[in-house]
Amino acid sequence: MAVMLFLAFLSLIAPAHADWQQGQRDCASLRIVVLQLVGDWSKELLFASRDMNANGWLDVNVANTAFKDVQIAVMHFDHAYEDVPKNRDACRELAMQFGMTVGTYIEWVMGTGMRSERGAAGR
């Protein structure tokens, strides 16, 4: 569900002007949005293991390890963001790839109760 909302959001972003400064602003905006969404999804992952002071339905160790996987994926995303050309298309592609990978990973962990040994970055 979260992945579908992410795709819908990215498709609504209007085309930007061709100038360099606008591309920089668009890249920064996409970075902020994707990190906020991933942060929200990560909180849901942790809340599924805690359920407001009681044991939740998701194993705490699985949730904590998956949360760390997501944090590592965010570090990889930030590194890739620094290297990507600061134009709207390149940043949109990076944000789309990162959001889909992490969103799918979090949904899989919450749906199965297990985490992938490869982690959220798919490595």
N, C-alpha and C positions, 0 to 999 in steps of 0.2 A: 504494500500500500504506500509506504513512504517513498519508494523508488518511483512509483507512478506520479506522485505529487511533485517530486523533484524534476522529472522529465517535463511535466506540464509547466512548471515554473520557468525552466530554461527556455522553453519554446516561446514564452511570452515576452522575452526580452527583445526590445525593438532594436533594429539595426542602428549602429552608431555612425557618426560622421567619420570621414576617412582621416582626419588629422591625428597626429601622434599623441597629443595630450588627451584627446577623447579616448583613444585606445588604452592609455595608461589608467584612466579613471574606470573604464569598463572592466579592465583586468582586476583592479583593486576591488571593485564592487562584486564581481563574480567570486573572487577569493573569499571575501567576507561572508557572502551568502552561503557558499558551499560549506565553509567551516562552521557556520551557525547551525545549518541543517544537520551536519554530522554530529555536532555537539548535542543537539536535541535528541537525535537517535541514540547516542551513547548513554544519555541519561535514562532513556526508556529501558535500555539494556540493564543498567544498574538497578533501577527501580523494580524490574521484574525479579531480581534476586532478593530484594529486601521487603517489599510489600508493606511499607510503613510500620516498622518495628517488629514485624513478624517474619518468619521464613517465607520467602516467595516461592514461586513455582520453578524458578530457574536456579540451578546450583550456583552458589556464591563463587566458588572457585572458577567455574566456567565463565561467569559474568565478568569477574575481575580480570581474568586472563584475556578474554575477548576485548575488554575495554583497553587493556594495554596494547593489544594488537591494533586497535583503532588509533591509539596514540602514535604508534610507530608509523602507521599509514599516513597520518597527518604530517609527520616529520618528512616522509618521502614526498608528499604532495608539496610541502613548503620548499623543499629542495628543487623539485621540478618546476615550481612556479618561478623561482629565481632564474632558471635557465631558459624558460619559454620566451619567445618573442612577445613583446607586450602589445599585441593586437587582439582585437576582439575574437577572431576566429580561433587563434591558437589557445587563448585562455579559455574560451568556451569549450573547446575539445578536451583540454586538461581537466576542467571542472566537471564535465560530463563523465569522463572516464573515472575520475576519482569518486564522484558521488555515486555512480552506479556500482562500482566495485565495493565500496564500504557499505552502502545501503543494502546491497544484496547479501553481504557477509553478515551484517547485523540481523537482518530478517531471517537468515538461515540459522544463526545461533539461537535466536528466540523461538524459532519454529521447531528445531530439532533438540535443543538443549545441549548441543555439543558444539565445539569449535573446530575449525579446520587447523590442521597442523601447519599449513602454509601461512596462516594468519590473514589479516584483512587486506594486506597489500598483494596477496596472490602469489607471493614468492615462497 
